[in-house]
Amino acid sequence: MRQLLIALPLLAACSGLERVSAPAPPKLKVFLLAGQSNMEGQAVVDLDHPEHYNGGRGILKSVLQEPGVDAEFGHWLEADGAWAERDDVYVWYQPHTGPLKAGRLSIGFAVYEGRHHFGPELELGWELGERFSEPVLLVKTCWGGKSLMGDFRPPSAGGEVGECYLRMIEEYRVAIDSYRARFPELAAFEPELTGFVWFQGWNDMFTEGALDAYTGNLIHLIKDLRDEMDAPLLPFVVGQTGNANSEELWAAQEAATLAAEFSGRASYVPTRAFLRPAEDSPNTGHGHHWFGNAESYLRIGDALGKAMVALLGR
């Protein structure tokens, strides 16, 4: 009996040690992407009809033949001419019409059917994939023609909560609840919301009172999102609506990132320099969509990704 009494504390001690030393589950780095049509993805990959797509000027297939662009973004083209995909970065995107788009990062995670378009997620995801040894999941929640003033209106701004704000939260929850079934190779990974990327603003230029309220509404959105996700220090990046001509909107977007409560956890990303001429782009009448120019979207995604990596490095 004495030997048994001595052994029991030893077993308990060993059991305790085992619990303390058990490794934490590996992390899945999750990034929530939100906005309107330019976040949906309007860059053209390979459509080159002479009338409807300006003969292919400014499409991905064309711009990657330019030496400067190829040197920076040629990683998306395999030696055999196929489009590359990353095996460590995943995308979850539910277009407003059509089936769910979920898979490894490559072209095609845009609002249109098929694989003929892409959005900022392409190069943004590349930058994040290069930054982390853990796998990355991008959850895209975006709808064309939506304002922050109304559609994305956050709860703490007062008034009726915007439908898109609620859908953003809902679709994020669905992705987190379902990614293991969709991607069995990620079943052992625990999700960790790591950053938020906002690329929106066009419709607020045409909504009465929206520009005056934009900074406050964006601050409310970030605070509410942090509360909802229990992520009080969640870093976020705001992409300038650089294809617009509204310095008032740009100032309002930047001002939100400069709020004292976000110090060191927010970044405003200028994008105006990435706008290419209509005549050098596939969709010559779509200034609201960066004329569908692939180089523009590559550089936007690259800048957003680098800004997020810089925030996470602080």
N, C-alpha and C positions, 0 to 999 in steps of 0.2 A: 504493500500500500504506500509506504514512504517513497519508493521509487516512482510510483505512478504520480504521486503528488508533486514530485520534483519535475517530472517530465511534462506535466500539463502547462506550467508557466513557460517552459522552454518552447513548447509547441505554439503557445499564444504569441510569444515574442517573435518566433520565426514567421508566423502568419502575419503579424503586424509589419514586419520588414518587407514581406512580399507585397503587401498593399502599397506601401510607401514607394517601392521601387518599380511598380508597374508602369510601363511607358504610356504616355498620353497618346491618344489616337492621332494619326497624321492629319494635317489640316488641308482643306480645300479652300483656296483663296477666292472669295466671291466678290464680284464688282457689279453694282447695280448701275445700269445705263438708262437714262431717261431723257425725253425731249419730244420733239415733233418730227416733221417729215425728213429733216436732214439727219436725224438720228436713225430714222427708219432705213435710210440708205438709198441714195439716188445716183451713185457713181456707176457708169456704164462699163461693163467688162469687155464685151466682144461684139456688140451690135454695130453694124457699119453701113446700114442702108444709106445710099447717097442723098435721099430726100429727108428721111426721118431722123437720121443720126449723123448728118453732116459728113458722110463718107468715112466715119470712124475717127475723126479728129478728136483727140483728147480722151479716147477710151483706154482702158487699162492695157489692152493688147498693143496699142500704139505707143503709149507713153513709156512703156517698159523697154522700148527700142531706142529711147533717147539716152545717151551716155550718162548724163547726170542723174536722171531718175533711176536708171537701171542700177547704177552703183549703190544707191541708197535702198531701193525697194525690190531689186531683182530676186530676192529670196523667195518671192511668191511664184516664180516660174521655174519649174523643174527642167532638167537638161533635155528631157524628151518633149518639152512643150506643154506638159500638163500643169495644172494649177496646184501649187503646194498646199498642204494642210499641216497644222501643228498637232502633235499627238499629246501635248500637255496643256492645251488651252481648249475649252469647250464653250459653246454658245447655246443659250436657251432663249428663243424668241418666238412669241406668238403674234403673227400678223393679225390685223383686225379682220381680215378675211383669209380663208384658206387654212391649211393644216399647220400645226406646230413645226417650227424649224429648230431642230436640236442636233448638234453634232460637233465634230472637231472643227476648229477655226479654219476657215478658208473663204473663198468667194461665195456669194449666194445668200448670205444671211440678211436679206433686204426684204422690203415690203412686197416685191413682185414675185410672181411664180418663177421657177427655174433658177438658174445660176448666172444670170446675166447682169447682176447689180451687186453692189456692196455698200457698206456705210463706214463710219469712223471706227467701228469695232475691229476692222481688219488689222490695221497697223497699231491701233491701241492695244489689241490683244497680243500682237507680236512683242511690243515693248514690255508688257507685263509678264509674258512667258519667259522673256530673257531675264527678267528681274528675279523671279522666284524659282526655287528648286521644287516647290510644291505645285500641284496642278492648279489651274485657274479656271473659274467659271464666270462667264459674262452673261448677265441676265438683262436682256434688252426689253424695255417697256416704253413704247413710243407710238404716237399717233399723229398723223398729219393734220395741220390746220388747227392746232390747239393752243390756247393762251394760258399763261400762268395766272392771270387775273381771274379767270373763270374756270376753265377745264381742269387745271392742276391746283386750284385754290386749296391751300392747306387749312386744317382745322383751326389753328391758332390765329389765322388772319381774320376770323369772324365771317359771318354769313354762311351761305350754303357751301359745304365742302365739295370740291370739284370731282366729277366722275373719274377723270383721269388720275387724280391723286389716289382715289380708292382702288382703281384698277392697277395702278403701279404696285401698291402694297399687296394686293391680292395675287397678281401674277408672280411677284417675287416669292410669296409663300408657296404657291403651287410648284415653282421650280425647285425650291429647297425641299419640299416634301416628296418630290418625284425624281430627282436626278439619279438616285441610286438605281431605280428600276430602269431608267433610260440608259444610264452608263454604268453597267455592272462593275467595270474596272475601278470605279470611284466609290464602291460600296463601303470600304473601310475608312473613308475620309470624312472627317467632321467639317461641316461648313463654317466658315468664318467670314462675315461681312467685313471687307477690308477697305472699300472705297466706293464713292458715288461720283458719277460723271453726268453733268447736266449740259445739254446742247439744245437750246430752245430760245425763242424770243421774237420770231418774225411776227406772229399774230398780235403780240402786245403792242406793236407799233400802230395797229389799226383798231384797237379796243379803247373806247373812251376811258380815260383815267388810268389806264394800265401802266403807262410809262412812269407816271408820278409814283405809282404804288409798287413798281417792279422790285426795287431793292428790298423794301419791307416784306413783300410777299415771298421773295426768294429766301430771305433770312428765316421767315416763319416755316417755309417748306423744309429747310435743312434741320431746324430745331425739332420739328414734328417728326421727321424721318428718324432722327437720332433717338427720340423718345420711343417711337414705335418699334424700332429695332434693338432697343436697349444697347445703343452704341454711342455713348455721350461724346466720344472724341473722334467719331467717324470723319475721316478726311474727305474733302470733296473738291472737284475741279469743275470750273464753269468755262465753257468754250464761247468765245465771242461770236456773235452773229455777224461775222465779218463780211458776208455777202450783202448785207443791208447797207444803207447810207444814213444811219441814225446814230450820231454821236451821243444823243441823249440815252438811247438804249444801251450803247456800249458802256457809258459811264455808270448806268444803273446796275448793269451786270457786274462790273468790277467792284462797285461800292459794296455789294453784298459780301464779297470775299475779303474785304478789308475791315469788316466789322470786328470790334475788339474781342468778342467772345469766340471768334474763329482763329485767333492768332496762331500762326504756324500750322494750321490744319486746313487751309483753303488756298486755292490758286486760280487766278484768272488767266486764260490762255488767249492771247491775240491770234486771230486767224485771217485778218484782212489781206495779208501779204500772199495768201494762198489762192486768192481769186484769180482765175485765168480768163482771158477774153472770150466772149461768146463765139467769135469766129474760129477759135482754136478748140472748141468744145463740141460734144455731140448734140446737146439739147440747147440750141442757140436762143430759144425764147424763154428758158427757165432760169432766170437770174435768181429766183427764190430757192433754187436747188443747185446753186453753184454751177449752173449750166451742165450738170451731170458729169463734170470733168473729173476723171479718175485721179489725176495728180493732186487736185485740190483735196479730195477725200483722204488720200494717202497721207498728205502732209498734216491735215487736221488730226487724224488719228494718231500719227506719230507725235505731234505736239501735245495732245491730251495725255497720251501714255507717258511721255517723258515728264510731264508736270506731275502726274500721279506718283511716278517712281521717285521723283525728288521729294515730294511730301512724305512718302513712306520712309525715306532715308533720314529724315530729321530726328 
